[in-house]
Amino acid sequence: MSGRMTASNLGVLAEDADVKTRVPKNRVQFDLPPKSMERLNVLKAKTEAASYAEVLKNALRLYEALIEETERGNEFMVRNAEGVVTPYRMFLS
C-alpha cells in the first residue's frame, strides 16, 4: 500500500457532516513514510474507523484536548497493571 494520502482515500473531511447538508470541505494531501502509514492502518483497524479521515479527525480532537489540558497546568497520569500511577510526559519542553 502506498503512503500517499489523497482526497480519494481520505474520505469526507467535513467535521460531523450531515448527509443532507453540504458542509464546506478542505482537501488535504500529504505523503507518509511506510512506518507512519502502517501506524495509521493499525489505528484504523483498532478503532474500526470507516476511513483515514475519521482516524485523523479523532487524533486531532485528542491532540487538541491534551494540549489544552497541558496549557491549563494539568498532568496526565498512567496506571499500570499493578496499580502504580506515574506521570506521563508527552510534551517535553
N, C-alpha and C positions, 0 to 999 in steps of 0.2 A: 504494500500500500504506500502511496506517495505521501510525503509530508506536506505537500502543498494543500492549503485550505482555500477553497474558492467559495463563491456565493452559492454554487450549486450543491456543495456538500456541507455547508454551514446551516442550511435550513433558514427558517424565519428568524430574523434578528430583532424584531419588534418586541418590546417588553410586554409580556402577557397579552399578546394580540388576540383580539376577538375576531372570529372568522367573518362576522358580518360587518365589522368596522375596519376600514383601511387606516392603518397606523403608519405614519412616515417611518421609513427604514433607512439605515445607513449600511452600505455594503462594506465589508472589511475582508481584505485578503492578506495573508502573510504566509511565510514559509516556516516550517518547523523541522528541526533536525529529527532523525528517526527515533531517538530516545524520547523526545517530547511527544511525538505522535503516538508512540507506544503508551506513554503515560495517559494521554488523552483518551485513547481507546480503552484502556483499563478502567479509567474513571467512568466512561460512558457505560461500560458493561456493569460495573459495580453499582452504579446509581440507576441503572435501567433507563437512562435518558434516551429520548427519542432522536436526539441529534447532537452534533458537536456544539451547536449554538446553545442548546439547553445546558450542557456541561459548563460552557464558558459563562453564561449568564449567572448560573448558580455560584460559580467560582468568584465572579466579580462581586456578587452580593455578600458572600462570606468575607472576601478580602476587604471590602469596604467596611463591614461591621467590625472586623478585627482592628483595622486602622483607627476607626472612631473610638473604640474602647481603649486602645492604647493611648490615643491622644488625651483621653479623659483621665489617664493615670492608672487605669485598671490593669491587672495582671491576669494571665491565663495560667491555670494550674492543670497538671496532668496527674491522674491517679492510676497507678499501675495495678496489676492483678492482685498484688499483696495488700493493696490499700494505701500505699505510700504516696503522698501528694508532694509534687515538686513543681516549681515554677517552670513554665515553658517559654523560652525566649525565642520568638520568631522574628523579631525585628531587632537586629543588633545595630547599635549606633556607635 
